[in-house]
């Protein structure tokens, strides 16, 4: 099989997905061979294919579909969709699937999120390494027949599923500001507007793969400027913002203040634990301390998970968790095939908010008791070797801060008497991430600045 792969294509194989700079690390030939190996490994007879609005997506989609067909499996093309829409098809129809997307990564990136039937994600330890091995060997099964291609519009079925059972009457009169970020939420907002009596005011609603108005990560303060300015009019109940493939959501209160994902997670956890006492809730090392505290206080079981959507989902499946949350704005629900759903997240936040509003509270007042800690934005530093870098940071911490307790779980977890933090390897980039949290911002910043300075001067420059 004559395929000339990019010299750096192996770099696109990350811990939780396949993602890289288009042409340099991932191209049509890579997509084709991934599809061949994916079908061969799983023995699938049908694969659902969805994609985002990136310029490179159409050609990658076509190449992937040819690979599926040449491997003898049929293609169900669901078109231009959000990533949770792909999960919905995989989960509801119990078929394998792929979402062609680079999520929140910059415009020059693209990638593939692969799932087994039931929307079970592949990781480096659960499938991705095997796919890479098969590609490097260049040996693929020769099927008895060629697969066929069929297209289907799934938006209405998705809409019915995610909005089923919602108390529509309770939402009358609500006004939300929504920052679509030129991404795939542009296909989602109209589905909500059609069924919910909420007045949405949207900005950056046109799909644009260049991301001309803001970066695609909705949790970064610098990417919230336009939404924050819109909320200054005091006309809205609150604001919401999405990433490129609309599997992450950020909330801003009526004043334009960002609500940390751990606070959102704490509210939803308490809400779900009232319905399912004693249930398990998953959270990651980067998730703020308020979430596990709230879970335990509500009688639930707080279960730690590695950072990365695929790892959270695997942990949730292991413990039968009701819900999971990441600092990045991913929120996962057992009721949605143990995958991330921005609509379920919004639904629960609306239920919680409507009850509070009936008592005369605005969103800022509702979340105030949960804002006990200040979590800094994580800083990512490019390093030549993540494993060696973490080892060096551990030595530095133990020598510089003898009062600190350093434990190893998905990186380094550091507990000071007056702050706590994490240093971990990124699952998508060759970086170390540093994030600290404390009751006082200046305390968290003092520790984070010291650790970041060490990594920049002693680790990154080696």
N, C-alpha and C positions, 0 to 999 in steps of 0.2 A: 504494500500500500504506500504509494508515493505521496507523502505529506511532509512539507518542509516547515518545521515548527520554529517559532521564535527561539533564539538561543537562551533567553531567560524565562521560558514558559513555566519551568518548575516553580518559580517564585510566586506564580499566581495561585498555587495550591496552599491555602491557608489552613488554620486549624478548624474553621467552621464553615468555610465555603471556598469557592474558586474566584479570585478577584485580582485584577492587575491592570496596568496601563495598556490600553488597546494597541494592538500591533506589536508593541515591544514585549509584552508578557502574555497577552491573550489575543488570539485572532480567530478567523473562521476555521482554520485547520484544527486548532486546539478544541474549539467547540464541537466540531465533527467527531473527533476522536474521543472526546469525553462522552459524547452520546453513545458511540459504539461500545465503549467500555462499561458505561452505566447500564445499558440494556443487557450486555453479556453477563455482568456481575449479578444482576438481580433477576434475570430471566423474565423480564416484564413483557407483557403483550400489548400494553398501551401506556403512553406517557403524555401527560398534560403539559403544554408549553405556554407560558405567559412571558411578557417582556415589558420593560419600561420605555421611556421616551428618548433615551440616549441615541445619539447619531449612529453609533455603531451597533445598536440593538438589532435592526432588521437583518443585517447580513449575518450576525451571529445566530439569530433565530433560524434563518434559512439553513445555515450549515448544520446546526444542531438537529433540526428536523430531518435532514438528509441522512445524518448519522443514525438516528432512531429507525428510520425506514430501512436503511441498508442493513441494520441489525435484525430486521424482521419484525419489529414492533410497529403498532399503529400510533399515529400522532393525533392528539386532541388539541387543536390550536385554539386557545381562549383569548388571544390577542393582547391588546394594550390594556393592562390591568395593574392593580396594586398587588404587592406580594401577598397580603392576606387573602386576596381573591384566589390566588393560585393554591394557597393552603386549603381554602374552602373546597375547591374541586377535588384535591387529593384526599382530604379528610372525608368528605361526604360520599365520594365514589370509590374510595379505597384503591386509588391508582397512583403510580409513581408520577413525579412531576419535576419541572425545572422552571425557575424564574430567572430570566436573563436580566440582570440588574447589578449595579455596583452600590446600591442603597444610597448612603449619604456621601460616598466618596466623590472627589472632584470630577468634572466633566470628561476628562481624558481617560477615566477608568471605566471598566465594565467587568461583568462577572457572571457566575452561575450559582444559584442556590438550588441544590439537589435534594429532593425528598423521596423517601420510600412511600409506598401506599399507606395512607393514614396520616400524611404530612409529617412523617418522622424524618428529621434532618440527618444528612450525612455529615460526619466530622472526619478529621484526619485519622482518628482511631477506629471509626466506624464507617469505612467505605472509601474515603477520598484517597488514602494511600494505596489502596488496592486498584483504584481507577488509574492513578498515576503509574503504578507498576505495569498495568496492562498496556498503557499507551507507550511506555518505554520499550516494552517487549515487542510491540507491533503485531501481536497475534490476536485475531478476533474470530469469533465463530462465523461460519458461513451459513446463513439461515436458508430454510427450504423455500421461503417465499419473501417477497418484498413487502414491507409495511405500507399501509395506506394512510392518507391524511384527511382529517375532517375538522372543520372549523365550527365553533359554537359560541354564541354570545351568552355569557353566564351572569351578567350584572343583575338582572332581575331576580334570579334564583338566589344570588348572594344577598341582595337587598332584603328579600323576604326572610332569609335565615337570620341575618344579624339584627333585624329590627322586630322580629317576632316577639310578641308578648310585652312590648314596651308600653308604658302608660302614656299614651299620646296626649291626653287631656291635661296632664300635669305640666306639660312643657309649653303650653300656650302663653304667649307674651314674652318668651325669652328671646334675648338678642345676643348673638355670639359674633365675635370678630374672628375670622379665619384666615391664616396665612398659608396659602397652598405651596408657596415656594417654587412655583413653576414646575412642580413635580406631578406624580401620579394621583395625588389627592384631588386633582382636577376632575377625575372621573368619579370620585367618591362623594364630594360635596353635593352635586346634583341629586344623587340617590337619597341623601339625607333630607334635602330640601323638599323632595317630592312627597315624602311620607311624614315628616315631622313639622309641627306648627311652630317652628323656630325661625326667626329672621336672621339669616346669615349675611354678613357683609364680608366679602372675600377680597383679598389682595393677592397679586401675583398668580392669578388663576390660569393663565395660559401656559400650557406645557412648553418648556424651552430647555433643551438639553445643555445649554451653555450656563444655566443658573445665573442669569444676568443681574438679578436683584439682591440675592443674598446667597451665602453658602448653604449647603443642603442640610447641615446639622441643626435642628431646631432648638437644641438645648443650650447652644452657645449664646451668651449675652449679645455678642456683636451681630448675630443673625436675627435678633429680636427687635431691632431698632424700629422698623416700620410698623410692626404690630403694636409695639409699646406706644408709639406716637398716635396710632389710631385709637387706642384705649384711653388716651388722655381726654377724649371728649366726654367721658363719663356716660356714654349712651348704652354701654354693653354690660351684660352680666359677667362675662369673662372672655378671654381669648384663647384660641388654639392654633397650633402650628405643626407642620408635618415635614418629614424628610422626603427624599427623592422618590422612594418606592412606597411611601405611605404605610410603613409598618412601625413607625415611631411617632409619638405625639408629645407635644409640650403644652403646658397650661400656664397662662398668665392671668393674674387676678384682674379685677375691674380697674385697678390703678396702673396696670402694666407691669407689675412685679412678677418675676418668674417664680413659679412654685416648683421647688425641687422634686424630682421624680420619686424620691423616698417618701415625701409627704403625700403625694398622690397615691403611692403604693400603700402607705399606712392607712389612709382613708378607705381605700377599696378593700384592704385586708380586713379591717374591722367590720365593714359592711357585709362581706361574705361570711365571716366567722359567726355573725349573728344568725345566719341561715344554716351554717354548717359548723356547729361548735366542735372545737378540738381539731379542726382541719390543719393541714400543712400549707405553708406559704414559702416559696423559694425566693432568695435574694442573693446578690453577688457581693464580692468584696468591696466593689466601688460604690455600692448602694449605701446611702446615709444610715446612720445608727438608729434613727427614729423608727425606721420600718420594723426591724426585728424587735425593738422594744415594744412597739404597739402590738405586734403579733402576740408576743408573750403575755402582755397585759390583758389581751382579749381572750386568752386561753388557747391560742393556737400554737402550732409547732413551727418555729422559724428554721428553715433548712438552707444552709449555705450552698451556693453553686458557683462554678467557674464562670467568669465573664464570657459572653458570647451567646447569641440566641440559641444555637444548637445545644450548648451545654446546659443552659437553663431548662430547656425542654426535656432533655434526657434526665436531669435531676427531678423535675416535676413528675415525669412518668414513673421514675423509681419509687417515689414517695407518695404518689397519688395526690400531688398538691393541687389545691383549688386554684392557685394564682401564683404568679411569679413577676418580679419586677427587676429592671436594670436601671442604673443611673442614667443610661443613654436615652431613656424614654421608650424602651421596649416594655410592654406589659403583656403577660401571657395568661391564658385562661384554659382551665381544664375543659370548660364547656365549649371551647372553640378548638377542639382537637389538640389541646395542649400547645397552641401556637399563639403568636402575637396578633392582637386585634386592636386597632385604634378605635373602631366603632364600639366594641365592648367596653373599652376604657372610658370613652366618652359617655356611653350609656350609664355606667355606674356613677361616674362623676356627676352627671345630671341628676340622677336619683338622690344622691347625697346632698347636692346643692339645693334642689327643690325643697327638700325637707327642712334645710337650714333657712332658706329664704322665707318659708312659711312662719318661721320664728323671728323674722326680722333681721337675719344675718346676711351680710354680703360675703362673697367668697374670701376676701381678705380676712374677715373676722372668723370664718369657719376654719381656715388653715392656721391661724395665729398660734393656737396651743401646740401645734406640731412643729413649730419652727424654733425649737430649743437649741438647735445646733446650726452652725454656718459651715456649709460644705463649699470648698473652693472648686473652681473648674479644674479638671485634670490637665496637667501639662505633659506633652509627649516629646521625648527627646530621642532623636535617631542615634542608634548605637551600632557598632560593628558586629557585636555578638550579644544577643539578649541574655543567654544563660550565664556567660561570663560576667556580664554587666550586673545581673542580679546578685551574683556571688560577691562581687566587689562592693556593692551597696550594703549587703548584709554585714560584711567585715567593718565597713565604715560606721554603720549605725551602732554596732555593738561596742566599738572603740570610742566613739564620740558621745554616745548617750547611754552610759551604763545603767541608767534608771529605766530605760525603755525595755519593753518585752517584745521580742521579735519572734513571730511564728510564721511558718510556711504553709500557705494554702493559696493556690493560684497567684503566686508571687510572694511578696513579703507583707505581712500585716504587722504594723507597728503601733504599740499601745504606750502612750506617755501618760503621766498623771493628769495632764490637762488637755490632751489632744490625742487623736488617733489618725492613722493614715495607711496608705497602701502604695507599694511600688510593684508594678507587674509588667509583664511582657504583653504588648498588644497582640491580638490574634489576627489583625489584618495588615499591620505595617511593621517594619523593622525598628520599633521604638520601645522605650520603657515609659510607662505612664506613672505619674505621681499625683496623688490626690490626698489632701489632708482635710480634716474636719475637727471642729472644736466649738465649745459654747461661745467663744469670742473669735471674731475673724482675724484679729491681729495675731492671736496665738497660733491658729492654723497656718497663717501666712509665714510666720517666723520659721516654723519647722519645714514647710514646703519649700521655701526659698533656699534653705540650707541644703536640703537633699537635692533639689534641682541643680544648684550650683555645683555640688560634688559630681553629679552625673555629667554635666556639661563639660567640666574641666578635667575630670579624671577618668571618665569612662568613654564619653563620646569621641574624644580626641585621640584615643589610642589607635 
